[in-house]
Amino acid sequence: MSDDLSRRAVALGLGSSLLLAGEASAQQQQTYSRDEILAAAQHFFGAGAEGLATVVDHVFEDLGRPNGYIEGNEGSGAIGVGLRYGDGYLHRKGGNGTTRVYWQGPSLGFDTGGNASRVFTLSYNLRRPDDIFHRFAGVDGSAYFIGGVGVNYQRRNNITLAPMRAGVGFRLGANVGYLAYSRRRRINPF
């Protein structure tokens, strides 16, 4: 009886190990690896974007493997109160095609200047493309001079967005605000 029980325990242990390995493999198939993201970001920004690999490594260390990303462009400006407008395309691992996305939002803080940026946003826990169409709060500390790459995190419920920006212009400061992602371009940032 004891041998039979031991065999069952071993079989159950092996079965659960295989099941967990299968779940981990399925999760990896639905997420992007660091190398996939770095290659896509380098292609999008151009190979000359300084600090890109360091920023990607930092985000992967903090948040892990993303299941999507947005490639886009934006413009922003601020004198204490700021506005940001952008547009791009959402790509999801295992998803069909791309989804057009627009974003706009206000900010408030010790922030002055303006910039135009290319934005590569990693998305986490985005189950469906429609889940992006909400407001995402975030804190941004930026120093845009002639170039460089910066990142901040935006969160709503269990979804996290990590926009990486490389731009031109002059913007210095820190602010709080939100970005509202929408299906159509909107003038009103609220």
Summary of the structure (lengths in Angstrom):
residues: 190
radius of gyration: 20.4
end to end distance: 69.8
largest distance: 78.3
contacts: 581
relative contact order: 0.18
helix: 29%
strand: 48%
